[in-house]
Amino acid sequence: MNEPMEKSEYKKRSLLRNVRKHRLKYITILPSLITLINGVCGFASIVFAAKAGQIDNSGLNVYQSQFPFLSMAGYMIFWAMIADMLDGHVARISHSTSSFGGQLDSLCDAISFGVAPAFLMLRVVETRVSFHPTFDVFVYRFLWLTAAIYISCAVIRLARFNVENEEDESNHSSFTGLPSPAAAGVVASLVVLNHYLITELNLSHSILSSVGNNIIIGVLPFAALAAAILMVTRITYPHFVNAFLRGKKPFAYLFWTMAILVIFVFSLEVALALVFCGFAASGVIRWLYMRFVMHKTVSDDAEEPPVITISQ
């Protein structure tokens, strides 16, 4: 009786020893703090989006006040992107990359680029659009389903990246599937652009503003759904910094870079929408071109019979 109990007790103690051996002892402070700022910005985006359309303590309607919560929620996602870019850069410069940092980064990305954009899309459509009671049930079911699909695809994308990613990412020139920050940027940029068309251009009572608002609100759920699907595909997307800004590039790259900077100076909101939506669409366009145009050209060249020449 005592011998089996002693064996089980020995197994428990050996298991505890193994756990203690793998216990985390040291972490890098600065990259971890920047990564946590990423997650905090994502949480702030959710809080701002939740406040849209509510009545504040002074009795003022938040939607009609000077503090645009939906637009601020979109900008919080962009701040999270900046923190997401900085933490990896700081870790590589300080030679402090670790598995802990990668896991922490993915958890914060799931909040900032998974939950926050999905909830923002849901709140924007709910607060800005009123439907006929007959269609309310179907519309809300579609919105909730789209948000659930987006969150699921973002988490799957991050988990797949953790499994397939190599430790040294400094030389990577492409991603498999649309990166989760770019997918979140599609949603956030459309929300920010919609607020810009309504307020900044002073077109609140014009036909152009009404049409632009309706188009963006109508396109937003489908754009989120398309971005979600692109995250889990095998379509290749370039790493923008490594592929376009590092090393020697053709002169045309300088022209396009200057053109994008001019658009950013002229209108930040329009530039953000063009950059993120264009980047998401570029992978699909390139895949279609390689799949149908280049593949057909290669097939036609392979089917040509060899030319035999007889020399006299």
PAZAPA-4460 file (N, C-alpha, C; in steps of 0.05 Angstrom, whole numbers, plus 32768, in hexadecimal, padded with zeros to 4 digits):
% residues 312
    n_x    n_y    n_z   ca_x   ca_y   ca_z    c_x    c_y    c_z   seq   type   mol
   8011   7FE8   8000   8000   8000   8000   8011   8019   8000     1      M     A
   8026   8019   8010   8037   8030   8012   8048   8035   7FFA     2      N     A
   8050   801F   7FEC   8062   8021   7FD5   8055   8031   7FBE     3      E     A
   803C   802B   7FB6   8030   803B   7FA0   802D   8058   7FA8     4      P     A
   8026   805D   7FC2   8023   8079   7FCA   803E   8088   7FC9     5      M     A
   8054   807A   7FD0   806E   8086   7FCE   8075   808C   7FB1     6      E     A
   806E   807B   7F9F   8074   8080   7F83   8065   8098   7F78     7      K     A
   804B   809A   7F7F   803B   80B1   7F76   8046   80CB   7F82     8      S     A
   804E   80C9   7F9C   8059   80E1   7FA8   8073   80E9   7F9B     9      E     A
   8083   80D6   7F93   809C   80DB   7F85   8097   80E8   7F6A    10      Y     A
   8082   80DF   7F5C   807C   80EB   7F42   8073   8108   7F45    11      K     A
   8063   810D   7F5A   805A   8129   7F5E   8072   813B   7F64    12      K     A
   8084   8132   7F74   809B   8142   7F7B   80AD   8147   7F62    13      R     A
   80B0   8133   7F52   80C1   8136   7F39   80B3   814A   7F26    14      S     A
   8098   8148   7F25   808A   815B   7F14   808D   8178   7F1E    15      L     A
   808C   817C   7F38   8090   8196   7F43   80AC   81A1   7F3E    16      L     A
   80C0   818F   7F3F   80DB   8197   7F38   80DE   81A0   7F1C    17      R     A
   80D1   8192   7F09   80D2   8199   7EED   80C5   81B4   7EE8    18      N     A
   80AE   81B9   7EF6   80A1   81D3   7EF4   80B2   81EA   7EFE    19      V     A
   80C0   81E5   7F14   80D1   81F9   7F1F   80E9   81FF   7F0D    20      R     A
   80F3   81EA   7EFF   8109   81EE   7EED   8101   8200   7ED6    21      K     A
   80E8   81FF   7ECC   80DF   820F   7EB6   80D2   8229   7EBF    22      H     A
   80D4   8230   7ED8   80C8   8248   7EE2   80D8   8260   7ED7    23      R     A
   80C9   8275   7ECE   80D5   828D   7EC3   80E2   829D   7ED9    24      L     A
   80FB   82A4   7ED5   810A   82B3   7EE9   810F   82CF   7EE1    25      K     A
   8115   82D4   7EC8   811D   82EF   7EBF   810D   82F7   7EA6    26      Y     A
   8106   8310   7EA5   80F8   831B   7E8D   8105   8336   7E86    27      I     A
   8101   833F   7E6E   810B   8359   7E65   80F5   836D   7E6A    28      T     A
   80FC   8382   7E78   80E8   8395   7E82   80DD   83A7   7E6C    29      I     A
   80EF   83B5   7E5D   80E7   83C9   7E4A   80D5   83BD   7E33    30      L     A
   80DE   83A8   7E25   80CD   839D   7E11   80B2   8393   7E1C    31      P     A
   80B2   8388   7E34   809A   837E   7E40   8087   8395   7E47    32      S     A
   8091   83AB   7E50   8080   83C2   7E56   8073   83CD   7E3C    33      L     A
   8083   83CE   7E27   8078   83D8   7E0D   8062   83C5   7E03    34      I     A
   8067   83AB   7E07   8053   8398   7DFE   8039   839B   7E0F    35      T     A
   803C   83A0   7E29   8024   83A4   7E39   8015   83BE   7E32    36      L     A
   8024   83D2   7E28   8017   83EB   7E1E   8005   83E4   7E06    37      I     A
   800F   83D1   7DF6   7FFF   83C7   7DDF   7FE4   83BC   7DEA    38      N     A
   7FE4   83AB   7DFE   7FCC   83A0   7E08   7FBA   83B4   7E16    39      G     A
   7FC7   83C8   7E24   7FB7   83DD   7E31   7FA9   83EE   7E1C    40      V     A
   7FB6   83F4   7E06   7FA9   8404   7DF1   7F92   83F5   7DE5    41      C     A
   7F95   83DB   7DE2   7F7E   83CB   7DD8   7F67   83CB   7DEB    42      G     A
   7F6D   83C9   7E05   7F57   83CB   7E19   7F4A   83E7   7E19    43      F     A
   7F5A   83FC   7E16   7F4F   8417   7E15   7F3D   841A   7DFC    44      A     A
   7F44   840D   7DE6   7F33   840E   7DCE   7F18   8401   7DD4    45      S     A
   7F18   83EB   7DE3   7EFF   83DE   7DEA   7EEE   83F0   7DFC    46      I     A
   7EFB   83FD   7E0F   7EEC   840F   7E22   7EE0   8426   7E13    47      V     A
   7EF0   8433   7E01   7EE5   844A   7DF2   7ECE   8441   7DE0    48      F     A
   7ED0   842A   7DD3   7EBB   8421   7DC2   7EA1   841B   7DD2    49      A     A
   7EA5   8411   7DEA   7E8E   840A   7DFB   7E7F   8424   7E04    50      A     A
   7E8D   843A   7E06   7E81   8453   7E0F   7E71   8461   7DF9    51      K     A
   7E75   845A   7DE0   7E67   8467   7DCA   7E49   8464   7DCC    52      A     A
   7E3B   847B   7DCA   7E1E   847A   7DCB   7E12   847B   7DE6    53      G     A
   7E22   847B   7DFC   7E18   847C   7E17   7E15   8498   7E21    54      Q     A
   7E08   849B   7E37   7E05   84B5   7E45   7E1A   84B7   7E5B    55      I     A
   7E2A   84CD   7E5B   7E3E   84CF   7E6F   7E32   84DB   7E89    56      D     A
   7E43   84E0   7E9D   7E3A   84E8   7EB7   7E2C   8504   7EB7    57      N     A
   7E34   8515   7EA4   7E28   8530   7EA3   7E0F   8530   7E92    58      S     A
   7E07   8519   7E88   7DEE   8518   7E79   7DF1   851F   7E5B    59      G     A
   7E09   8521   7E51   7E0D   8528   7E35   7E0F   850E   7E25    60      L     A
   7E05   8510   7E0C   7E07   84F9   7DFA   7E23   84F7   7DF0    61      N     A
   7E30   84E0   7DF5   7E4C   84DC   7DED   7E50   84DE   7DCF    62      V     A
   7E3C   84D3   7DC0   7E3F   84D3   7DA3   7E3F   84EF   7D98    63      Y     A
   7E31   8502   7DA4   7E30   851D   7D9A   7E43   8530   7DA7    64      Q     A
   7E53   8526   7DBA   7E66   8537   7DC8   7E80   853A   7DB7    65      S     A
   7E93   854A   7DC2   7EAB   854F   7DB3   7EC0   8538   7DB7    66      Q     A
   7EB9   8524   7DC7   7ECC   850E   7DCC   7EC2   84F6   7DBC    67      F     A
   7ECD   84F1   7DA5   7EC4   84DB   7D94   7ECF   84C0   7D9D    68      P     A
   7EC0   84B1   7DAC   7ECA   8499   7DB8   7ED0   8483   7DA3    69      F     A
   7EC0   8481   7D8E   7EC5   846D   7D7A   7EDF   8473   7D6B    70      L     A
   7EE4   848C   7D65   7EFD   8494   7D58   7F15   848F   7D6A    71      S     A
   7F12   8496   7D83   7F28   8491   7D96   7F2D   8473   7D99    72      M     A
   7F19   8463   7D98   7F1D   8446   7D99   7F2E   843D   7D81    73      A     A
   7F29   8448   7D6A   7F39   8441   7D52   7F56   844A   7D56    74      G     A
   7F5A   8462   7D60   7F76   846B   7D64   7F85   845B   7D79    75      Y     A
   7F77   8451   7D8D   7F84   8440   7DA1   7F8F   8427   7D94    76      M     A
   7F82   841C   7D80   7F8C   8405   7D71   7FA6   840C   7D63    77      I     A
   7FA7   8424   7D57   7FC0   842D   7D4A   7FD7   8431   7D5E    78      F     A
   7FD0   843B   7D76   7FE5   843E   7D8A   7FEF   8422   7D92    79      W     A
   7FDD   840F   7D93   7FE5   83F3   7D9A   7FF8   83E8   7D84    80      A     A
   7FF3   83EF   7D6B   8005   83E7   7D56   8021   83F2   7D59    81      M     A
   8022   840B   7D61   803D   8418   7D65   804C   8409   7D7B    82      I     A
   803E   8403   7D91   804A   83F4   7DA7   8052   83D8   7D9E    83      A     A
   8042   83CC   7D8D   8048   83B1   7D83   8061   83B1   7D72    84      D     A
   8065   83C6   7D62   807E   83C8   7D52   8096   83CE   7D63    85      M     A
   8093   83DE   7D78   80A9   83E7   7D88   80B4   83D1   7D9A    86      L     A
   80A2   83C0   7DA5   80AC   83AC   7DB9   80BF   8398   7DAC    87      D     A
   80B8   838E   7D94   80CB   837C   7D87   80E5   8389   7D7E    88      G     A
   80E3   83A3   7D75   80FB   83B1   7D6D   810D   83B6   7D85    89      H     A
   8102   83BE   7D9C   8112   83C2   7DB4   811E   83A8   7DBD    90      V     A
   810F   8392   7DBC   811A   8378   7DC5   8131   836F   7DB4    91      A     A
   812F   8374   7D99   8145   836C   7D88   815E   837D   7D8C    92      R     A
   8159   8397   7D90   8170   83A9   7D94   817F   83A2   7DAE    93      I     A
   8170   839C   7DC3   817C   8395   7DDD   8183   8378   7DDF    94      S     A
   817F   8369   7DCA   8186   834C   7DC9   8178   833D   7DE0    95      H     A
   815E   8344   7DE4   814F   8338   7DFB   8136   832A   7DF1    96      S     A
   8136   8320   7DD9   811E   8311   7DCF   811C   82F7   7DDF    97      T     A
   8103   82EF   7DE5   80FF   82D7   7DF5   80E4   82CC   7DEE    98      S     A
   80E0   82B3   7DF6   80C6   82A6   7DF2   80B0   82B4   7E03    99      S     A
   80B7   82BD   7E1A   80A4   82CC   7E2B   809A   82E5   7E1D   100      F     A
   80AC   82F4   7E10   80A4   830C   7E02   8092   8306   7DEB   101      G     A
   8097   82F0   7DDC   8086   82E8   7DC6   806A   82E0   7DCF   102      G     A
   8068   82D1   7DE5   804E   82C9   7DEF   803F   82E2   7DFA   103      Q     A
   804C   82F3   7E08   803F   830B   7E12   8035   831D   7DFC   104      L     A
   8045   831F   7DE7   803E   832F   7DCF   8024   8324   7DC2   105      D     A
   8023   830A   7DC0   800B   82FD   7DB3   7FF2   8301   7DC4   106      S     A
   7FF5   8300   7DDF   7FDD   8304   7DF0   7FD3   8321   7DEE   107      L     A
   7FE6   8334   7DED   7FDD   8350   7DEA   7FD2   8355   7DCE   108      C     A
   7FDE   8348   7DBA   7FD3   834B   7D9E   7FB7   8340   7D9C   109      D     A
   7FB1   832B   7DAB   7F96   8320   7DAA   7F81   8334   7DB4   110      A     A
   7F8A   8345   7DC8   7F78   8359   7DD2   7F76   8371   7DBE   111      I     A
   7F8D   837B   7DB6   7F8D   8394   7DA6   7F85   8390   7D89   112      S     A
   7F8C   8379   7D7E   7F87   8375   7D61   7F73   835F   7D5C   113      F     A
   7F67   8353   7D72   7F53   833F   7D6F   7F38   8348   7D7B   114      G     A
   7F38   834C   7D95   7F1F   8353   7DA3   7F17   8370   7D9D   115      V     A
   7F2A   8383   7D9F   7F24   839F   7D9C   7F19   83A6   7D81   116      A     A
   7F24   839E   7D6A   7F18   83A5   7D50   7EFD   8398   7D4C   117      P     A
   7EF9   8380   7D55   7EDF   8373   7D52   7ECA   8381   7D62   118      A     A
   7ED0   8389   7D7B   7EBD   8398   7D8B   7EB8   83B4   7D80   119      F     A
   7ECC   83C0   7D76   7EC9   83DB   7D6A   7EB7   83DA   7D51   120      L     A
   7EBB   83C6   7D40   7EA9   83C3   7D29   7E8C   83BF   7D32   121      M     A
   7E88   83AF   7D46   7E6D   83A9   7D50   7E60   83C3   7D5B   122      L     A
   7E6F   83D2   7D6B   7E64   83EA   7D77   7E5F   8400   7D62   123      R     A
   7E70   8403   7D4E   7E6C   8417   7D3A   7E52   8412   7D2B   124      V     A
   7E4E   83FA   7D22   7E36   83F4   7D13   7E1D   83F6   7D25   125      V     A
   7E1F   83EE   7D3D   7E08   83F0   7D4F   7E00   840C   7D56   126      E     A
   7E13   841E   7D5A   7E0D   843A   7D62   7E07   844C   7D4A   127      T     A
   7E11   8445   7D33   7E0D   8457   7D1C   7DF6   8450   7D09   128      R     A
   7DEC   8438   7D0B   7DD8   842F   7CF8   7DBF   8424   7D07   129      V     A
   7DA8   842B   7CFD   7D8F   8421   7D08   7D81   8412   7CF1   130      S     A
   7D79   83F9   7CF7   7D6D   83E8   7CE3   7D4F   83E5   7CE8   131      F     A
   7D41   83DB   7CD4   7D25   83D4   7CD7   7D22   83BD   7CEC   132      H     A
   7D0E   83BE   7CFD   7D0C   83A9   7D12   7D0B   838D   7D06   133      P     A
   7D01   838A   7CED   7D00   8370   7CE1   7D1C   8364   7CDC   134      T     A
   7D2F   8376   7CD6   7D4A   836C   7CCF   7D5E   836E   7CE6   135      F     A
   7D55   8379   7CFD   7D67   837D   7D13   7D74   8363   7D1C   136      D     A
   7D64   834E   7D1E   7D6E   8334   7D28   7D84   8329   7D16   137      V     A
   7D7F   832A   7CFC   7D92   831F   7CE9   7DAC   8330   7CE7   138      F     A
   7DA8   834B   7CE9   7DC0   835C   7CE8   7DD1   8358   7D00   139      V     A
   7DC6   8358   7D18   7DD6   8354   7D30   7DE3   8339   7D31   140      Y     A
   7DD5   8325   7D28   7DE1   830A   7D27   7DF9   830A   7D14   141      R     A
   7DF6   8318   7CFD   7E0C   8319   7CEA   7E24   8328   7CF6   142      F     A
   7E1E   833E   7D05   7E34   834E   7D11   7E42   833E   7D26   143      L     A
   7E33   8331   7D38   7E40   8321   7D4C   7E50   8309   7D41   144      W     A
   7E45   82FD   7D2C   7E53   82E7   7D1F   7E6D   82F1   7D12   145      L     A
   7E6C   8309   7D05   7E84   8314   7CF9   7E99   831A   7D0E   146      T     A
   7E90   8326   7D25   7EA3   832C   7D3A   7EAF   8313   7D45   147      A     A
   7E9F   82FE   7D49   7EAA   82E4   7D53   7EBD   82D8   7D40   148      A     A
   7EB7   82D9   7D26   7ECA   82CE   7D12   7EE4   82DE   7D12   149      I     A
   7EE2   82F8   7D14   7EFA   8309   7D14   7F0C   8302   7D2C   150      Y     A
   7F01   8300   7D44   7F11   82F9   7D5C   7F1D   82DE   7D59   151      I     A
   7F0E   82CA   7D4F   7F18   82AF   7D4C   7F2F   82AE   7D38   152      S     A
   7F2C   82BC   7D22   7F41   82BB   7D0D   7F5A   82CA   7D17   153      C     A
   7F57   82DF   7D27   7F6E   82EE   7D31   7F7D   82DC   7D45   154      A     A
   7F6F   82CE   7D56   7F7D   82BC   7D6A   7F8B   82A5   7D5B   155      V     A
   7F7D   829A   7D47   7F8A   8284   7D37   7FA3   828F   7D29   156      I     A
   7FA1   82A7   7D1E   7FB8   82B3   7D10   7FD0   82B6   7D23   157      R     A
   7FCB   82C0   7D3B   7FE0   82C4   7D4E   7FEC   82A9   7D58   158      L     A
   7FDB   8295   7D5C   7FE5   827B   7D65   7FF5   826E   7D4F   159      A     A
   7FEC   8270   7D36   7FFC   8265   7D20   8017   8273   7D1D   160      R     A
   8017   828D   7D21   8030   829C   7D1F   8043   8293   7D34   161      F     A
   803A   828E   7D4C   804B   8285   7D62   8058   826A   7D5C   162      N     A
   8049   8259   7D4F   8053   823E   7D49   8066   823F   7D32   163      V     A
   8061   824E   7D1D   8071   824E   7D05   8087   8263   7D05   164      E     A
   8086   8276   7D18   809A   828B   7D18   80B5   8282   7D22   165      N     A
   80CA   828C   7D16   80E5   8287   7D20   80ED   829D   7D34   166      E     A
   8100   8297   7D45   8108   82AA   7D59   8113   82C4   7D4E   167      E     A
   8124   82C2   7D39   8130   82D9   7D2D   811F   82E2   7D16   168      D     A
   810F   82F8   7D1B   80FD   8302   7D07   8108   831A   7CF8   169      E     A
   8121   8321   7CFD   812C   833A   7CF1   812E   8338   7CD3   170      S     A
   8132   8320   7CC8   8136   831D   7CAC   811D   8314   7C9D   171      N     A
   8106   8313   7CAB   80ED   830A   7C9E   80E4   8320   7C8A   172      H     A
   80DC   8317   7C73   80D2   832A   7C5F   80B5   8327   7C58   173      S     A
   80A7   8313   7C64   808B   830E   7C5E   807D   8300   7C75   174      S     A
   8062   8302   7C74   8051   82F5   7C87   803E   82E2   7C78   175      F     A
   8037   82CC   7C85   8023   82BA   7C7A   8008   82C1   7C85   176      T     A
   7FF7   82CC   7C74   7FDD   82D7   7C7E   7FE0   82F4   7C86   177      G     A
   7FC9   8302   7C86   7FC9   831E   7C8D   7FD0   8321   7CAA   178      L     A
   7FE5   8331   7CB2   7FEC   8334   7CCE   7FD4   8340   7CDD   179      P     A
   7FD1   8338   7CF6   7FBB   8342   7D07   7FBB   8360   7D0B   180      S     A
   7FD2   836E   7D0E   7FD1   838B   7D0F   7FC6   8398   7CF6   181      P     A
   7FCD   838D   7CDF   7FC3   8398   7CC6   7FA5   8394   7CC3   182      A     A
   7F9B   837C   7CCC   7F7E   8377   7CCC   7F6F   838A   7CDE   183      A     A
   7F7A   838F   7CF6   7F6E   83A2   7D08   7F6F   83BE   7CFD   184      A     A
   7F85   83C4   7CEE   7F87   83DF   7CE1   7F72   83E3   7CCC   185      G     A
   7F69   83CE   7CBF   7F53   83D1   7CAB   7F3A   83DB   7CB9   186      V     A
   7F33   83CE   7CCF   7F1B   83D6   7CDE   7F1E   83F2   7CEA   187      V     A
   7F34   83F6   7CF8   7F38   8410   7D06   7F39   8427   7CF2   188      A     A
   7F47   8424   7CDC   7F49   843A   7CC8   7F2E   8441   7CBC   189      S     A
   7F1D   842E   7CB7   7F03   8434   7CAD   7EF2   8443   7CC1   190      L     A
   7EF4   843C   7CDB   7EE6   844A   7CF0   7EF0   8467   7CF2   191      V     A
   7F0A   846B   7CF2   7F15   8486   7CF4   7F0E   8496   7CDB   192      V     A
   7F0F   848A   7CC4   7F07   8498   7CAB   7EEA   84A1   7CAC   193      L     A
   7ED9   8490   7CB6   7EBD   8497   7CB8   7EB8   84AF   7CCA   194      N     A
   7EC6   84B0   7CE0   7EC3   84C7   7CF2   7ECF   84E0   7CE5   195      H     A
   7EE4   84DD   7CD6   7EF0   84F4   7CC8   7EDD   8500   7CB3   196      Y     A
   7ECF   84EE   7CA4   7EBD   84F8   7C90   7EA5   8507   7C9D   197      L     A
   7E9D   84FE   7CB4   7E85   850A   7CC1   7E8C   8525   7CCF   198      I     A
   7EA3   8526   7CDD   7EA9   853D   7CEE   7EBD   8550   7CE2   199      T     A
   7ED5   8546   7CDA   7EEB   8558   7CD2   7EE5   8567   7CB9   200      E     A
   7ED7   855B   7CA6   7ED1   8568   7C8D   7EB8   8579   7C8F   201      L     A
   7EAB   857A   7CA6   7E93   858A   7CAA   7E7E   8584   7C95   202      N     A
   7E79   856B   7C90   7E66   8562   7C7C   7E4F   8553   7C8A   203      L     A
   7E49   855A   7CA2   7E35   854A   7CB2   7E1A   854B   7CA5   204      S     A
   7E13   8560   7C97   7DF8   8562   7C8C   7DF8   8561   7C6E   205      H     A
   7E0E   8558   7C62   7E10   8557   7C45   7E0A   853A   7C3B   206      S     A
   7E03   8539   7C22   7DFE   851F   7C15   7E17   850E   7C14   207      I     A
   7E2E   851B   7C0F   7E48   850C   7C0D   7E4F   84FF   7C27   208      L     A
   7E4B   850D   7C3D   7E51   8501   7C57   7E3E   84EA   7C5E   209      S     A
   7E25   84ED   7C57   7E12   84D8   7C5D   7E18   84BF   7C4C   210      S     A
   7E1F   84C3   7C33   7E26   84AC   7C22   7E3F   849F   7C2B   211      V     A
   7E54   84AF   7C32   7E6D   84A3   7C3B   7E6A   8494   7C55   212      G     A
   7E5A   849F   7C67   7E55   8492   7C81   7E47   8477   7C7D   213      N     A
   7E32   8477   7C6C   7E23   845E   7C67   7E34   8449   7C5A   214      N     A
   7E45   8452   7C47   7E57   843E   7C39   7E6A   8432   7C4C   215      I     A
   7E78   8442   7C5C   7E8C   8437   7C6F   7E7F   8425   7C84   216      I     A
   7E68   842D   7C8F   7E5A   841D   7CA3   7E51   8403   7C96   217      I     A
   7E47   8404   7C7D   7E3E   83EB   7C70   7E55   83D9   7C69   218      G     A
   7E6C   83E4   7C62   7E83   83D4   7C5A   7E92   83C9   7C72   219      V     A
   7E91   83D6   7C89   7EA2   83CF   7CA0   7E9F   83B2   7CA9   220      L     A
   7E87   83A7   7CAC   7E86   838B   7CB5   7E92   8378   7CA0   221      P     A
   7E8D   837D   7C86   7E98   836C   7C71   7EB6   836F   7C6F   222      F     A
   7EC1   8387   7C74   7EDE   838B   7C75   7EEA   837C   7C8C   223      A     A
   7EDD   837C   7CA3   7EE7   836D   7CBA   7EE7   834F   7CB4   224      A     A
   7ED2   8346   7CA8   7ED0   8329   7CA1   7EE5   8321   7C8D   225      L     A
   7EEA   8332   7C79   7EFF   832D   7C65   7F1A   832D   7C72   226      A     A
   7F1F   8340   7C84   7F39   8341   7C91   7F3D   8328   7CA3   227      A     A
   7F28   831F   7CAF   7F2A   8307   7CC0   7F31   82EE   7CB0   228      A     A
   7F25   82EB   7C98   7F2B   82D5   7C87   7F48   82D6   7C7D   229      I     A
   7F51   82EE   7C76   7F6C   82F2   7C6C   7F81   82EB   7C81   230      L     A
   7F7A   82EF   7C9A   7F8E   82E8   7CAF   7F95   82CB   7CB0   231      M     A
   7F82   82B9   7CAA   7F87   829C   7CAC   7F8D   828F   7C91   232      V     A
   7F8F   829F   7C7C   7F96   8294   7C62   7FB5   8290   7C61   233      T     A
   7FBD   8285   7C4A   7FDA   8281   7C45   7FE4   8296   7C31   234      R     A
   7FD5   82AB   7C2D   7FDE   82C1   7C1C   7FF6   82CF   7C28   235      I     A
   800A   82D4   7C18   8023   82E1   7C22   8020   82FF   7C22   236      T     A
   8028   830B   7C38   8028   8329   7C3A   8045   8331   7C41   237      Y     A
   804F   8346   7C35   806A   834F   7C3B   806D   835C   7C56   238      P     A
   8084   8358   7C63   808B   8367   7C7B   8093   8383   7C72   239      H     A
   8083   8397   7C78   8086   83B1   7C6C   80A1   83BD   7C71   240      F     A
   80AB   83BC   7C8A   80C4   83C8   7C90   80DB   83B9   7C84   241      V     A
   80DB   839E   7C87   80F2   838E   7C7D   80F2   838D   7C5F   242      N     A
   80DA   838D   7C52   80D9   8389   7C35   80DC   83A3   7C25   243      A     A
   80D4   83BA   7C31   80D3   83D2   7C21   80E6   83E8   7C2B   244      F     A
   80ED   83E8   7C44   80FD   83FF   7C4F   811A   83F8   7C55   245      L     A
   8120   83DE   7C58   813C   83D6   7C5E   814B   83CF   7C45   246      R     A
   8164   83D6   7C44   8175   83D0   7C2D   8170   83E2   7C16   247      G     A
   817D   83DC   7BFF   817B   83EC   7BE7   8162   83E4   7BD7   248      K     A
   8152   83F7   7BCF   8139   83F2   7BC0   8139   8402   7BA7   249      K     A
   8128   83FB   7B94   8125   840B   7B7B   811B   8427   7B81   250      P     A
   8120   8438   7B6D   8118   8455   7B71   80FA   8458   7B74   251      F     A
   80EB   8446   7B68   80CD   8448   7B6A   80C4   8446   7B87   252      A     A
   80D3   8437   7B98   80CB   8434   7BB4   80CB   844F   7BC2   253      Y     A
   80DF   8460   7BBB   80E0   847B   7BC7   80C8   848C   7BBE   254      L     A
   80C0   8489   7BA5   80A9   8499   7B9B   8090   8491   7BAA   255      F     A
   808B   8477   7BAD   8072   846E   7BBB   8073   8475   7BD9   256      W     A
   808B   8474   7BE5   808D   847C   7C01   8087   8499   7C05   257      T     A
   8091   84AA   7BF3   808B   84C7   7BF4   806D   84CC   7BF0   258      M     A
   8061   84BD   7BDD   8045   84C1   7BD8   8034   84BA   7BF1   259      A     A
   803B   84A4   7BFF   802C   849D   7C17   8030   84B2   7C2D   260      I     A
   8048   84BC   7C2F   804D   84D1   7C44   803D   84EA   7C3E   261      L     A
   803B   84F2   7C24   802B   8509   7C1D   800E   8505   7C24   262      V     A
   8003   84ED   7C1F   7FE7   84E8   7C27   7FE4   84E9   7C45   263      I     A
   7FF7   84DF   7C54   7FF6   84E0   7C71   7FF5   84FD   7C7B   264      F     A
   8005   850F   7C6F   8006   852B   7C76   7FEB   8538   7C6F   265      V     A
   7FE0   8532   7C58   7FC8   853E   7C4F   7FB0   8535   7C60   266      F     A
   7FAD   851B   7C64   7F97   8511   7C74   7FA0   84F6   7C80   267      S     A
   7FA3   84F6   7C9B   7FAC   84DE   7CA9   7F97   84C8   7CA7   268      L     A
   7F7D   84D0   7CA9   7F68   84BC   7CA9   7F66   84AE   7C8E   269      E     A
   7F67   84BD   7C79   7F65   84B2   7C5E   7F7D   84A0   7C58   270      V     A
   7F95   84A9   7C61   7FAD   849A   7C5C   7FAD   847F   7C6B   271      A     A
   7FA3   847F   7C84   7FA1   8466   7C93   7F8F   8452   7C85   272      L     A
   7F78   845C   7C7B   7F65   844A   7C6E   7F71   843F   7C54   273      A     A
   7F7F   8450   7C45   7F8B   8447   7C2C   7FA2   8433   7C31   274      L     A
   7FB2   8438   7C45   7FC9   8427   7C4A   7FC0   840B   7C54   275      V     A
   7FAE   840A   7C67   7FA7   83F0   7C73   7F94   83E1   7C60   276      F     A
   7F81   83EE   7C54   7F6F   83DF   7C41   7F7F   83D7   7C28   277      C     A
   7F91   83E9   7C1F   7FA1   83E2   7C08   7FB4   83CB   7C0D   278      G     A
   7FC0   83CB   7C25   7FD2   83B5   7C2D   7FC3   839B   7C2E   279      F     A
   7FAB   839A   7C3A   7F9B   8382   7C3C   7F93   8378   7C20   280      A     A
   7F8C   838B   7C0E   7F84   8383   7BF3   7F9C   837B   7BE2   281      A     A
   7FB4   8385   7BE8   7FCB   837F   7BD7   7FD2   8362   7BD7   282      S     A
   7FCF   8355   7BEE   7FD5   8338   7BF0   7FC3   8328   7BDE   283      G     A
   7FA9   832F   7BDE   7F95   8320   7BCE   7F9B   8325   7BB0   284      V     A
   7FA1   833E   7BA9   7FA6   8344   7B8D   7FBF   8336   7B84   285      I     A
   7FD4   8336   7B94   7FED   8328   7B8C   7FE8   830A   7B8A   286      R     A
   7FD8   82FE   7B9D   7FD2   82E2   7B9B   7FC2   82DB   7B82   287      W     A
   7FAF   82EB   7B7B   7F9F   82E6   7B63   7FB1   82E8   7B4A   288      L     A
   7FC3   82FC   7B4A   7FD5   82FF   7B33   7FE8   82E7   7B30   289      Y     A
   7FF3   82DE   7B47   8005   82C7   7B45   7FF6   82AD   7B3F   290      M     A
   7FDE   82AC   7B49   7FCE   8293   7B46   7FC4   828F   7B29   291      R     A
   7FBA   82A4   7B1D   7FAD   82A2   7B03   7FBD   82AD   7AEC   292      F     A
   7FCA   82C4   7AF0   7FD9   82D0   7AD9   7FF4   82C3   7AD6   293      V     A
   8005   82C3   7AEB   801F   82B7   7AE9   801E   8299   7AE5   294      M     A
   800C   828B   7AF3   8009   826E   7AF0   8001   8267   7AD4   295      H     A
   7FEF   8277   7AC8   7FE7   8272   7AAC   7FFE   8276   7A99   296      K     A
   800D   828B   7A9E   8024   8291   7A8C   8039   827B   7A8D   297      T     A
   803F   8271   7AA5   8052   825B   7AA8   8048   8242   7A9B   298      V     A
   802E   823D   7A9E   8022   8225   7A92   8023   8226   7A74   299      S     A
   801D   823E   7A69   801E   8241   7A4B   803B   823D   7A41   300      D     A
   804F   8247   7A50   806A   8244   7A47   8073   8227   7A49   301      D     A
   8069   8218   7A5D   8071   81FC   7A5F   8064   81EB   7A4A   302      A     A
   804D   81F3   7A40   803F   81E3   7A2C   8049   81E7   7A10   303      E     A
   805A   81FB   7A0B   8064   8200   79F0   8077   81EA   79E9   304      E     A
   8074   81DE   79D1   8086   81C8   79C9   80A2   81D2   79C2   305      P     A
   80B6   81C3   79C8   80D1   81CC   79C3   80D6   81CF   79A5   306      P     A
   80E5   81E3   799D   80EC   81E9   7981   8105   81D9   797A   307      V     A
   8103   81C8   7966   811A   81B8   795D   8125   81C5   7943   308      I     A
   813E   81CB   7944   814C   81D6   792C   8160   81C2   7922   309      T     A
   8161   81C0   7907   8173   81AE   78FA   8188   81BE   78EC   310      I     A
   81A0   81BB   78F3   81B6   81CA   78E7   81C1   81BA   78D0   311      S     A
   81C7   81C8   78BB   81D2   81BB   78A3   81F0   81C1   78A1   312      Q     A
***
